[in-house]
Amino acid sequence: MKRWRLLGLIVMVAALASSSARAQVPPHQPGTICFTPYFWCWAQPPGPPGAYCGCPGPYGWVQGILG
């Protein structure tokens, strides 16, 4: 029973964390924002959604996907 409660808590925390990260993305045209696993940036240049892109990070370039 404790395992199910722990699993439920983990799922709830993950759902809340992912929804708050998506809420910080401003309204945009598809393909103009590059989403990395850690953050997002404006795509330079924009492209088709789903294409690979990258964002500058504090330790170098981080690969992402246009969305």
Buried (B, 14 or more C-beta within 10 A) or exposed (E): EEEEEEEEEEEEEEEEEEEEEEEEEEEEEEBBBBBBEEEBBEBEEBBEEEBEBBBEEEEEEBEBBBB
